[in-house]
Amino acid sequence: MDEVVQRRKQGFRFPCGRANKEKAINKAHIEHALSLLPERYEFRQLLSQNGCGIIFSCNDKAAKRQVAIKTCIRGVQPDLQVECEVMKAGKSCEHLVKQYEYTTVNDTEYLVMQHLGENLSKQLLSQPMRRYSQMKTTEIAIDLVSAVRELHEIGYVHNNIKPSNFAFGQFPDGHGKLYLFDYSLCRRRFGYHPPPSQWSPRNNKMRSSLQYSSIAAQMRKNCTVWDDLESVLYTLVELFSGSLPWSNLTGARAILQCKRNFTVDNFIRGKFEPLSQLEQYIKFRDRRATPDYDVIIKYFNDYHEKLMKQYDLVWDGIFTEEEQK
């Protein structure tokens, strides 16, 4: 057993270059989690880390497949139970991540789940001009809205919609399909309040990403499915344009004011009609009602068909002269 632990520690490389100390995780915590990793899982690499969780890429030697394993930092209120509940509720959903196992070893919890590819935020950096074409954005938008719709329909609000929480599946499970993941901030819809033993309590500190959070979320108000859709809008604007109007701002008040003054047409010069339609839909619909996701998806479907007819040959990553202006 000691040899296995030592081999795992030697295989681990702590990522460098983390400027934000609040996001840095003590190496001892990661080594502790690796030392208790069940024998059937072979550590490959560290995928991501944040203030309360670590995600490893591992080989499942029994099932002969790659898996992602998430565990919480010791001393931090775990959100794995939240994610586990969401995954169970969404096990038949097409665009939500699948759970394989939830186990506890010496009071350390491990959530074993479907392994995905690079998230959209990382993929964006490899695109021409560091943004997606109109064609690619419409295709992503259809899957992205479908994923958010599935989560809402099983009774949850995500509360942290952003490009880095979407990724495409890998072969053989869900290859080429877009998935929504990271359910640690999910909350029940319809005013349901679960017991504290199942859910980590909210506090006054906003935990979702400031860049993509809705105006209501930034003002510490209770969020609904409409706030998720507002974050969807910001996500799609960034995927298409490569940035947001407040990307270079750091102060929360400055970002909030910029969001209040933001309009799609002013920022992207009316180049992408379905984004303007989505913005108007979010602004002027009754927020007490359930969104009509079919209408939103139709915005992008119709525009996709228009592009297919307009261009003789369009494929992912290729821009027309008009788009490059």
C-alpha positions in Angstrom: 0.0 0.0 0.0 2.9 2.4 0.9 4.4 1.8 -2.6 1.1 2.7 -4.3 0.8 5.9 -2.2 4.4 6.8 -3.0 3.9 6.2 -6.7 0.8 8.3 -6.8 2.6 11.2 -5.0 5.5 11.0 -7.4 3.1 11.1 -10.3 1.5 14.2 -9.0 2.7 17.6 -10.2 1.4 20.6 -8.4 0.5 23.3 -11.0 2.5 26.5 -10.8 1.8 30.0 -11.9 -1.3 30.5 -9.8 -1.4 34.2 -9.2 -4.5 34.1 -7.0 -3.5 32.8 -3.6 -7.1 32.2 -2.6 -7.4 29.5 -5.2 -4.1 27.8 -4.3 -4.6 24.5 -2.4 -2.1 23.1 0.1 -0.2 20.3 -1.6 -0.6 18.2 1.5 -4.4 18.1 1.1 -4.0 16.8 -2.5 -1.5 14.1 -1.4 -3.8 13.1 1.4 -6.7 12.7 -1.1 -4.4 10.7 -3.4 -3.2 8.4 -0.6 -6.8 7.3 0.1 -7.9 6.9 -3.5 -9.5 3.5 -3.9 -7.2 0.9 -5.5 -9.2 0.4 -8.6 -8.5 4.0 -9.7 -5.1 4.9 -11.2 -4.1 8.5 -10.9 -3.3 10.3 -14.2 -3.3 14.0 -13.6 -4.8 16.9 -11.7 -7.6 18.4 -13.8 -8.7 21.4 -11.7 -8.8 22.9 -8.2 -10.6 25.6 -6.4 -11.2 26.8 -2.9 -13.1 23.7 -1.8 -12.5 20.9 -4.3 -10.1 19.0 -6.4 -10.7 17.0 -9.5 -8.4 14.2 -10.7 -8.3 12.4 -14.0 -8.0 8.6 -13.3 -8.1 5.3 -15.1 -10.8 3.0 -13.8 -9.0 -0.4 -14.0 -12.1 -2.4 -13.3 -14.4 -0.7 -15.9 -11.4 0.0 -18.2 -12.3 3.7 -18.8 -11.2 7.2 -17.9 -13.1 8.8 -15.1 -13.0 12.1 -13.3 -12.9 12.0 -9.5 -13.8 15.0 -7.3 -13.1 15.3 -3.7 -13.3 18.1 -1.1 -10.6 19.8 0.8 -10.5 18.8 4.5 -12.1 21.3 6.8 -14.3 22.8 4.0 -18.1 22.3 4.0 -18.6 19.6 1.3 -20.7 20.2 -1.7 -20.4 16.7 -3.1 -23.7 15.6 -1.6 -25.3 18.4 -3.6 -23.7 17.3 -6.8 -24.5 13.7 -6.1 -28.2 14.5 -5.7 -28.3 16.5 -8.9 -26.6 13.7 -10.9 -29.0 11.1 -9.5 -32.0 13.3 -10.6 -30.4 13.9 -14.0 -29.2 10.4 -14.8 -31.4 10.1 -17.9 -30.6 13.7 -19.1 -28.6 13.9 -22.3 -26.4 16.9 -21.5 -25.8 16.4 -17.7 -22.7 14.6 -16.4 -23.1 10.9 -15.4 -22.2 9.7 -11.9 -20.5 6.3 -11.6 -19.8 6.0 -7.9 -20.0 8.0 -4.6 -17.8 6.6 -1.9 -16.2 7.6 1.4 -12.7 6.5 2.6 -11.6 7.6 6.1 -14.1 10.5 6.1 -12.8 11.6 2.7 -15.6 11.7 0.0 -15.0 10.8 -3.6 -17.4 11.4 -6.4 -16.6 9.4 -9.5 -18.1 10.7 -12.7 -17.9 10.9 -16.4 -14.7 12.2 -17.9 -15.1 15.2 -20.2 -12.8 17.0 -22.6 -11.5 20.5 -22.4 -14.0 23.1 -21.2 -15.3 25.8 -23.6 -13.2 28.5 -21.9 -10.0 26.6 -22.8 -11.2 25.6 -26.2 -11.9 29.3 -27.0 -8.2 30.1 -26.7 -7.4 27.7 -29.6 -9.9 29.2 -32.0 -9.1 31.6 -34.8 -9.2 35.1 -33.4 -10.0 33.5 -30.0 -13.7 33.4 -30.6 -16.2 31.1 -32.4 -17.7 31.7 -35.8 -21.4 32.4 -36.1 -22.0 28.8 -37.3 -20.1 27.3 -34.4 -21.7 29.6 -31.8 -25.2 28.7 -33.0 -24.4 25.0 -32.7 -23.0 25.4 -29.2 -25.9 27.6 -28.2 -28.5 25.0 -29.1 -26.7 22.3 -26.9 -26.0 24.8 -24.2 -29.6 26.0 -23.8 -30.7 22.3 -24.0 -28.4 21.4 -21.1 -29.6 24.3 -18.9 -33.2 23.4 -19.8 -32.6 19.8 -18.6 -31.3 21.0 -15.3 -34.2 23.3 -14.8 -36.7 20.6 -15.7 -35.4 18.2 -13.0 -35.9 21.0 -10.5 -32.6 22.8 -10.1 -31.1 26.3 -10.7 -27.3 26.0 -11.5 -26.2 29.4 -10.1 -22.8 29.2 -11.8 -23.3 29.2 -15.6 -20.0 30.1 -17.4 -17.9 28.7 -20.3 -15.6 26.8 -18.1 -18.6 24.7 -16.8 -19.4 23.3 -20.2 -17.3 20.7 -22.0 -17.7 18.2 -24.8 -17.8 14.5 -24.1 -15.1 12.0 -25.0 -15.1 8.7 -26.8 -16.9 6.4 -26.3 -19.3 8.2 -23.8 -21.0 11.2 -25.3 -18.3 12.1 -27.9 -19.0 15.5 -29.5 -21.9 16.2 -27.1 -21.9 19.3 -24.9 -22.3 18.7 -21.2 -23.0 21.1 -18.3 -21.1 20.2 -15.1 -20.2 21.4 -11.6 -23.4 21.3 -9.7 -21.9 22.4 -6.3 -23.9 25.7 -6.3 -27.2 24.2 -7.5 -30.3 24.9 -5.5 -33.8 23.6 -5.7 -36.5 25.4 -7.6 -40.0 26.2 -6.4 -38.9 27.4 -2.9 -37.8 23.9 -1.7 -35.4 24.1 1.2 -33.6 20.8 2.0 -32.1 20.0 5.4 -28.6 21.3 6.3 -27.3 17.7 6.4 -27.8 17.5 2.6 -27.0 21.1 1.5 -24.2 23.5 2.4 -25.8 26.8 3.5 -25.5 30.0 1.5 -23.8 32.9 3.1 -23.5 36.6 2.1 -20.4 36.0 0.1 -21.1 35.4 -3.6 -19.5 32.2 -4.7 -20.4 32.2 -8.4 -18.2 33.8 -11.0 -18.6 37.6 -11.0 -18.0 37.9 -14.8 -21.0 35.7 -15.7 -23.4 36.1 -12.7 -26.7 37.8 -13.3 -27.4 41.3 -11.9 -29.7 39.8 -9.3 -27.0 37.3 -8.2 -24.5 40.0 -7.9 -26.9 42.0 -5.7 -27.2 38.9 -3.4 -30.9 38.2 -4.4 -32.4 34.8 -4.6 -31.8 33.4 -8.1 -34.2 31.7 -10.4 -34.0 29.9 -13.8 -34.1 33.4 -15.4 -30.8 34.3 -13.8 -29.3 31.1 -15.3 -30.5 32.3 -18.7 -28.9 35.7 -18.1 -25.6 33.9 -17.5 -26.2 31.9 -20.6 -26.5 35.2 -22.5 -23.2 36.5 -21.1 -21.5 33.1 -21.9 -22.7 33.1 -25.5 -21.6 36.7 -26.0 -18.1 35.9 -24.9 -17.9 32.8 -27.1 -18.9 34.8 -30.1 -17.0 38.0 -29.5 -14.1 36.7 -27.5 -14.8 38.9 -24.5 -17.4 40.7 -22.4 -17.6 44.5 -22.0 -16.5 44.2 -18.4 -13.7 41.6 -18.9 -11.0 44.1 -18.0 -12.8 45.5 -15.0 -12.0 44.3 -11.5 -14.3 46.2 -9.1 -17.7 44.5 -8.4 -19.5 47.9 -8.5 -18.0 48.8 -11.9 -18.9 45.4 -13.3 -22.5 45.7 -12.0 -22.9 49.1 -13.6 -21.5 47.9 -16.9 -24.0 45.0 -16.9 -26.9 47.4 -16.2 -25.8 49.5 -19.3 -25.1 46.5 -21.5 -27.0 45.8 -24.7 -26.0 43.1 -27.2 -26.5 45.3 -30.3 -24.2 48.0 -29.0 -21.4 45.5 -28.1 -21.5 43.2 -31.2 -22.9 45.8 -33.6 -26.0 43.7 -34.4 -23.9 41.0 -36.1 -25.6 38.1 -34.4 -29.4 38.3 -34.4 -30.3 35.4 -32.1 -28.3 36.9 -29.2 -30.3 40.1 -29.5 -33.5 38.0 -29.5 -32.4 36.1 -26.4 -31.6 39.4 -24.6 -35.0 40.8 -25.4 -36.7 37.6 -24.3 -35.0 37.7 -20.9 -35.7 41.4 -20.4 -39.3 41.5 -21.2 -40.8 38.1 -20.2 -42.7 37.6 -17.0 -40.1 36.2 -14.6 -42.7 34.5 -12.6 -43.4 32.2 -15.6 -41.3 29.3 -16.8 -39.1 30.2 -19.8 -40.1 28.7 -23.2 -36.9 27.0 -24.1 -38.3 25.9 -27.4 -38.6 29.5 -28.4 -35.0 30.3 -27.4 -33.6 27.2 -29.2 -35.6 28.2 -32.3 -33.8 31.6 -32.4 -30.5 29.7 -33.0 -31.9 26.9 -35.1 -33.5 29.4 -37.5 -30.3 31.4 -37.7 -28.3 28.2 -38.3 -30.5 27.3 -41.2 -30.1 30.8 -42.6 -26.3 30.5 -42.5 -26.4 27.2 -44.2 -28.3 28.7 -47.1 -26.3 31.8 -47.2 -22.8 30.3 -47.5 -21.8 27.6 -50.0 -19.3 26.2 -47.6 -19.0 26.8 -43.9 -17.3 24.6 -41.4 -16.1 25.0 -37.8 -13.5 27.7 -37.2 -13.7 29.2 -40.7 -14.8 32.9 -40.8 -16.4 34.8 -43.6 -14.8 38.2 -44.6 -17.8 39.9 -42.9 -17.1 38.2 -39.6 -13.4 39.2 -39.6 -14.2 42.9 -39.8 
